[in-house]
């Protein structure tokens, strides 16, 4: 596997565009991803009971359509809590894409992000779709435009791509994603689109995605708020020319590995660019009895406001980490816990067998001031592990969310 | 039932003191509550797997001792994650109280709050106990001193007391509590001590307390962090002279009602004085199929960082409330939800049948700027209800917790 430039247009046959349609003020607000040939589609979606109109639409497409060919996305308005009018507007958005690209409406995925409870400005959206269709282009620049157009409070666009060899053919896989608040994915993340020119059956594509998300997007959290709009979509158009993957063989494993690189990379970018965040917090839990416990403990730590505030303040207040582990729901022996912190400047053991070591607070604070801080917790009770990613809690998180709509 | 002045010394036979022992800098840091006669004791404690030494001690006392007579408390150091040395220090603290007051060591409850992972300065503590014993006094002033001494980041002491009539006798019941971070009680709260001169069996005292806490302390949250030290203790010394309550009759109900008034009052004070908070947020969920769902939904709303930030910014971003309801784990029909906000200035319907009403943003913002904001959510699907209390998320919460230890 090789890491390459680009995102949704890295793979053969994919085009994209990103435009300013007029939903937001003076910022790109709509994006389109298009495959020149019909592609297999799969998706995972929010588990929130309150589901946005595009989520309901995409779940239906994923279930019923053999092929998909386009994904249209908008930022600025989430089309959630909008009732029958919201469903109708979502269909009109898909229909506009189908007409402009001359493809069936049931091959068009939709995705929206922004304020909940506002109706879509449908005239603006439909006009935006024709702009998008006119701007569609292959090449990395076009993918970057699309990644920029789906940003809300993100401070930078998020793209990632890799290439790998299957059946003697070079296959590419790339994607884009957006954060950066209301991020606590549960079976998917806010918005992410992955494209690949791999040939694979629809069933295995879905299975690979559903399995992958447990270890990538579902392991990040910015604020423990599971969105109404979480959607992770993947399109595989087969243009790489490999023999279609129809069983779980070595080729399938190679694809899963490539997929996991891209999804984890995008997920970490979302965590690092969480609203107001100044650093990425990675928490690895090792030596655990079961993976379920390892996941519970790692997510409990990265979502604790007290841990996140301490990390912001470069304060090695490890008691808060043990506290967060203790209310995670997992059972473990506190007297066996070892705990380390690590960043570019080095690594330090703060806790041994549940008790604080005689560490230097000054050095600990220096390590915590890094842009990427890693906490490793060793329960010394088994072989299961898990890694989760989050960010610090800052004044700016509060500021951004105290006046999000203004 | 009558609301009266005072806290832990409101009931007959109770004395208290609060002193500066030297654990913290220039602030009272130890408190003692004493019953002149042996009292029935009951308690509920944190469900955190990581339990502080005093919690483990108190759980044993509650289970094994027929009578308790004193509660000693300190702030500044939590005696959690302190291993065998922590257990020993806790025992030395209890022993010092037992000697000073000439009572059995197994009739002494202990409670600690403060930084996790630091060992107790046991010499300072033992000296503090003799100061406390010397200062013990009946009367409301002494109770206030004790309430002040258990504060950490609290901005004011928390006391409440009531009187009621049982079996022709006037019974009093009062308590004190402290917050104000790491507050997401699960079967108890950070530290609270209730005293009463009621005569009641130990079994019913425990049952009343365990039942009550589900609707009082367990319904508040400041930061979704369940502490390692949560302890709610109650002492009933029987000096009111009523015939001992030994069954669930009208007298028992009257006691439960009085208890609930005091616990709910103290719990609300903790929520309103949450770290950095500028206002109390009350969330009432009505028309729910089951009480379990009502509790899940109300707690999900008060713990959402996005809801809390919006409340801080006086932003009626009701979509975030529906979003938090949606990931609460409860099943419900979003299309039936009505939602109101209310404060001293009036009441406003923001959502009807899942859709935004045509409300005035300006008036909504005015209501949200009140010191006490109430949100009512009506699911129109049943008769169960629940009420939870929290606070807004502010810059000061982050500030306090970014440099808590410095």
Contacts between the chains, C-beta under 8 A, distances in Angstrom:
chain1	res1	chain2	res2	distance
A	47	B	327	7.2
A	48	B	323	6.5
A	48	B	326	3.9
A	48	B	327	4.8
A	49	B	325	7.4
A	49	B	326	4.2
A	49	B	327	7.5
A	49	B	328	8.0
A	49	B	330	7.6
A	49	B	331	6.4
A	49	B	332	6.4
A	49	B	334	6.5
A	50	B	322	5.1
A	50	B	323	6.1
A	50	B	325	6.9
A	50	B	326	3.4
A	50	B	334	4.7
A	51	B	326	7.8
A	78	B	319	7.3
A	80	B	319	6.6
A	80	B	322	8.0
A	80	B	323	7.7
A	81	B	319	5.7
A	81	B	322	5.5
A	81	B	334	6.9
A	81	B	351	7.8
A	81	B	354	6.0
A	81	B	355	6.8
A	81	B	356	7.3
A	82	B	355	7.3
A	83	B	335	6.9
A	83	B	353	8.0
A	83	B	354	6.4
A	83	B	355	5.2
A	115	B	317	7.7
A	115	B	319	6.6
A	116	B	317	7.7
A	116	B	318	8.0
A	116	B	319	2.4
A	116	B	320	6.9
A	116	B	322	6.8
A	116	B	323	6.3
A	117	B	318	6.3
A	117	B	319	4.2
A	117	B	322	7.6
A	117	B	351	7.9
A	117	B	355	7.7
A	117	B	356	4.8
A	118	B	356	7.7
A	181	B	306	6.7
A	182	B	306	6.0
A	182	B	320	7.7
A	182	B	323	6.7
A	184	B	327	7.7
A	186	B	327	6.9
A	223	B	304	8.0
A	223	B	305	4.4
A	223	B	306	6.1
A	224	B	224	7.3
A	224	B	303	7.8
A	224	B	304	7.6
A	224	B	305	6.6
A	225	B	304	5.6
A	225	B	305	6.5
A	225	B	306	4.9
A	225	B	320	7.4
A	225	B	323	6.5
A	225	B	324	6.7
A	225	B	327	7.3
A	226	B	323	7.6
A	226	B	326	7.6
A	226	B	327	3.9
A	227	B	323	6.7
A	228	B	319	7.7
A	228	B	322	7.6
A	228	B	323	5.2
A	228	B	326	6.2
A	303	B	224	7.8
A	304	B	223	7.9
A	304	B	224	7.6
A	304	B	225	5.6
A	305	B	223	4.4
A	305	B	224	6.6
A	305	B	225	6.5
A	305	B	305	7.1
A	305	B	393	8.0
A	305	B	397	7.5
A	305	B	401	7.2
A	306	B	181	6.7
A	306	B	182	6.0
A	306	B	223	6.1
A	306	B	225	4.9
A	306	B	401	5.6
A	309	B	397	7.3
A	309	B	398	5.4
A	309	B	400	7.9
A	309	B	401	3.4
A	309	B	402	5.0
A	309	B	404	7.9
A	310	B	401	6.4
A	310	B	402	6.8
A	310	B	404	7.2
A	312	B	398	6.6
A	312	B	402	4.9
A	313	B	401	7.3
A	313	B	402	2.9
A	313	B	403	4.9
A	313	B	404	7.9
A	315	B	402	6.7
A	315	B	403	6.3
A	315	B	404	6.8
A	315	B	405	5.8
A	315	B	406	7.2
A	317	B	115	7.7
A	317	B	116	7.7
A	317	B	404	6.5
A	317	B	405	5.9
A	318	B	116	8.0
A	318	B	117	6.2
A	319	B	78	7.3
A	319	B	80	6.6
A	319	B	81	5.7
A	319	B	115	6.5
A	319	B	116	2.4
A	319	B	117	4.2
A	319	B	228	7.7
A	320	B	116	6.9
A	320	B	182	7.6
A	320	B	225	7.4
A	322	B	50	5.1
A	322	B	80	7.9
A	322	B	81	5.4
A	322	B	116	6.8
A	322	B	117	7.6
A	322	B	228	7.5
A	323	B	48	6.5
A	323	B	50	6.1
A	323	B	80	7.6
A	323	B	116	6.3
A	323	B	182	6.7
A	323	B	225	6.5
A	323	B	226	7.6
A	323	B	227	6.6
A	323	B	228	5.2
A	324	B	225	6.7
A	325	B	49	7.3
A	325	B	50	6.8
A	326	B	48	3.9
A	326	B	49	4.2
A	326	B	50	3.3
A	326	B	51	7.8
A	326	B	226	7.6
A	326	B	228	6.1
A	327	B	47	7.2
A	327	B	48	4.9
A	327	B	49	7.5
A	327	B	184	7.6
A	327	B	186	6.8
A	327	B	225	7.3
A	327	B	226	3.8
A	328	B	49	8.0
A	330	B	49	7.5
A	331	B	49	6.3
A	332	B	49	6.4
A	334	B	49	6.5
A	334	B	50	4.7
A	334	B	81	6.9
A	335	B	83	6.8
A	351	B	81	7.8
A	351	B	117	7.8
A	353	B	83	7.9
A	354	B	81	6.0
A	354	B	83	6.3
A	355	B	81	6.8
A	355	B	82	7.2
A	355	B	83	5.1
A	355	B	117	7.7
A	356	B	81	7.4
A	356	B	117	4.7
A	356	B	118	7.6
A	393	B	305	8.0
A	393	B	398	5.8
A	393	B	401	7.9
A	394	B	398	6.1
A	395	B	395	4.8
A	395	B	398	5.4
A	395	B	399	7.4
A	397	B	305	7.5
A	397	B	309	7.3
A	397	B	398	7.6
A	398	B	309	5.3
A	398	B	312	6.6
A	398	B	393	5.8
A	398	B	394	6.1
A	398	B	395	5.5
A	398	B	397	7.6
A	398	B	398	6.4
A	399	B	395	7.4
A	400	B	309	7.9
A	401	B	305	7.2
A	401	B	306	5.6
A	401	B	309	3.4
A	401	B	310	6.4
A	401	B	313	7.3
A	401	B	393	7.9
A	402	B	309	5.0
A	402	B	310	6.8
A	402	B	312	4.9
A	402	B	313	2.8
A	402	B	315	6.7
A	403	B	313	4.9
A	403	B	315	6.3
A	404	B	309	8.0
A	404	B	310	7.2
A	404	B	313	7.9
A	404	B	315	6.8
A	404	B	317	6.5
A	405	B	315	5.9
A	405	B	317	5.9
A	406	B	315	7.3
